[in-house]
């Protein structure tokens, strides 16, 4: 052509060019610029030949402009846009002759506009959505990554690209990649699944199902359930094949992948709701280890423990129990475990402490303790002792059971337990009647005596203690401290036993010295007639000495009482003649007015009060009952005073004797009422007596009247 032109495409301003297009005589040389390659700067270079309507001799191309996916050729009367991917003409525009011949075409590197000018006009081209159909070209070229990149915001196109890629990979036996792509398409699920089944590609099918499962929403529960169940079956089939082939490495990797699938938090709800089906699948394949793992993941520890117990792996079952500390499972499996590993089970119980209810473990304990195994019985007693002494359990059933164990297998601890349990019925947590029957059946007389003492059956305790030891009976006889009659009766039982059964006079005399309630005359009837008085000489002499001493004490008390009565009579006589002198200038201690103006009281301490002033001082400090009583007496006094005034009027002659009799009765009643009032009001000085002491914590002002009193001072 005698000339040529080269143009570049730059994605961003001030960046290196990414592609070039060189307009030559036989076509356009197009290629990418790769700045990383060590051998050449150019890559993917190819020549797109001119179309047949371009004649080098007459219709030469004038100018060229390169865009991202096209290059524009300017001819003498038109412009052509040719795709750089496939060489196809995608746009052509013819210019009329009136504007003159076309001169040149230039691209604005900043705005991206294309300018064409003639002798008479300038034309502007604005490129829009240049890449809208590029994905189809890349797809046809099997460049699926680029195709997906240019249809990312167009779901319908993306689905076509993925389907095409999946089919391409399937035809090229790249089944795993095909499965991943198929899982993201909207193609029919059944069709794709059957495609992999027919090709016998279980791994690809599993990958397809996994991807499909991850793409499902939580609301699509039915689909999730079907896929989870199908995947479980596929995993189990694969594990069975690998185990039979003996490929341990791949088998372990597949098992880890299966475990990860079972423990997935995303599908946990589905697995939990359909765990029965999963268990059936695992059981049908005989996959015990994975079933145990799945049970742990589902926190179905009961199934795990049952499995271990069925296979006689009791230690593993106990480890699961101790790890998860489920009380209900302890109650359920403890009977089985106690028959085989009692020590370990009791250690686990003790470690659980108060989380377990010992009463709910009693059926299991009763079951295995009857087998007679020494170790089981030992561990049972150890746990019961832990409950009683460490946990301070107060359940009656626990204490009764420990009592029965002591009575049957550990007799040395029985009496010690009964002594530590307490001596009062309110402190004791076992059944006293049951304990008494149990001790009686096994012949533990000392324990029976102790129980009788706690039940306060002192006569029975003494009777039984006399069969064991006289000293024990003596201690029982001293128990009713507040009932001397009962104590004497019990000591008489002991004395009779000593005399009649043991025929020991010395012991009988010791009974007299041990109990001060017994006298020689009380025990003499128990002795036989042939016993000489020499045996009792000392006791009789000491008894007579005590009587003489007691008589002397009584005489002394009588003399003291006579002397005291004499002194009291002298004091009374002296009080009758006692008087006080009141000066005419004396004033009332309460109101500070002259005392002799009104009736008054004079106390021995020297305080003097008007009658009404003393009433006002004393009344607020009296109890409610005494205040009511005082008010009642004042009313009666007023009534008797009124009746006495009416009697002072002249009476008829025939009624004279009757009036004088009534006057005497009224005077007596009036004096009694005044005396009763004096007993309440004037029994002691208001300032020196107990009333003043009791009122020391009362405030000077009434809280309710404080504000009123305060305002009166202002």
FENWODA-V570741 format. One line per field, one symbol per residue. ss: DSSP state (H for helix, E for strand, C for the rest). psi: psi as a letter, one per 30 degrees, with the letter a starting at -180 (. if undefined). burial: b if it has 9 or more other ideal C-beta (glycine too) atoms within 8 Angstrom, else e. A space follows every 50 residues. Layout:
ss->???
psi->???
burial->???
//
This chain:
ss->CCCCEEEEECCCCCCCCCEEEEECCCEEEEEEECCCCCCCCEEEEEEEEC CCCCCCCCCCCCEEEECCCEEEEECCCEEEEEECCCCCEEEEEECCHHHC CEEEEEECCCCCCEEEEECCCEEEECCCCCCCCHHHHHHHCCCHHHHHHC CCCCHHHHHHHHHHHHHHHHHCCCHHHHHHHHHCCCCCHHHHHHHHHHCC CHHHHHHHHHHHHHHCCCCCHHHHHHHHHHHHHHHHHHHHHHHHHCCHHH HHHHHHHHHHHHCCCCCHHHHHHCHHHHHHHHHHCCCHHHHHHHHHHCCC HHHHHHHHHHCCCHHHHHHHHHHHCCHHHHHHHHHHHHCCCHHHHHHHHH HHHHHCCHHHHHHHHHHHHCCCCHHHHHHHHHHHHHHHHHCCCCCHHHHH HHHHHHHHHCCHHHHHHHHHCCCCHHHCCCCHHHHHHHHHHCCCHHHHHH HHHHCCCHHHHHHHHCCCCHHHHHHHHCCCCCCHHHHHHHHHHHHHHHHH HHCCHHHHHHHHHHCCCCCHHHHHHHCCCCCCHHHHHHHHHHHHHHHHHH HHHHHHHHHHHHHHHHHHHHHHHHHHCCCCCCCCCCECCCCCCEHHHCCE EECCCCCEEEHHHHHHHHHCCCCHHHHHHHHHHHHHHHHHHHHHHHHCCC CCHHHHHHHHHHHHHHHHHHHHHHHHHHHHHCCCCCCCCHHHHHHHHCCC CCHHHHHHHHHHHC
psi->ffllkkllkkelkglkkfllkjjaefakjklljjgfkfekfklhklkjll lffjkeeeikkelkkkaeglkkkjafglkkkkkfefgkjfkkkkklfffl kkelkkkjfefglkkklafflkkkkjkkhfgegeeeeeefggieeeeeeg hegjeeeeeeeeeeeeeeeefggieeeeeeeefflglkeeeeeeeeeefh ieeeeeeeeeeeeffllffieeeeeeeeeeeeeeeeeeeeeeeefgieee eeeeeeeeeeeegkfegeeeeefgfeeeeeeeeffgieeeeeeeeeeghi feeeeeeeeeggieeeeeeeefefhjeeeeeefeeeeffeieeeeeeeee eebffkjfeffeeeeeeffffgkeeeeeeeeeeeeeeefefhkgkeeeee eeeeeeeefifffeeeeeefflgkeffkfljeeeeeeeeeeggieeeeee eeeefhieeeeeeeeffekeeeeeeeffeiefjeeeeeeeeeeeeeeeee efhjeeeeeeeefekffklefefeffllffklfefgeeeeeeeeeeeeee eeeeeeeeeeeeeeeeeeeeeeeefegklkkklffklkfefglkefelkl kklfffkkkleeeeeeeeefflleeeeeeeeeeeeeeeeeeeeeeffflk llefgeeeeeeeeeeeeeeeeeeeeeeeeeegflkfffafeeefgfgklf kkefgeeeeefff.
burial->eeeeeebbbbeeeeeebebbbbbbeeebbbbbbbeeeeeeeebeeebbeb eeebeeeeebbbbbbbbebbbbbbbeebbbbbbbbeeeeeeeeebeeebe ebebbebbeeeebbbbbbeeeebebeeeebeeebbebbbeeeebebbbeb beeeeebbbbbbbbbbbbbbeeeebbebbbbbbebeeeeeebbebbeebe bbbbbbbbbbbbbeebeeeeeeebbebbbbbbbbbbbbbbebeeeeeeee beebbebbbebbebeebeebbeebbeebbebbbebebeebbbbbbbbbeb bebbbebbbeeeebeebbebbbebeebebbbebbbbbbbebbebbbebbb ebeeebebeebbebbbbbbeeeeeebbebbbbbbbbbbeebebebbebbb bbbbbbbeeebeebbebbeebeeeeeebebebebbbebbbebebbbbbbb bbbbbeebbebbbbbbebebebbbbbbebbeeeeebbbbbbbbbbbbbbe ebeebebbbebbeebeebebebbeebbeeeeeeeebeebbeebeeeeeee eeeeeeeeeeeeeeeeeeeeeeeeeeeeeeebeeebbbbbeeebbeeeeb bebeeebbbbbebbbebbbeebeeebbebbeebbebbeebbebbeebeee eeeeebeebeebbeebbebbeebbebbbebbbebbbebbebbeeeeeeee eeeeebeebeeeee
//
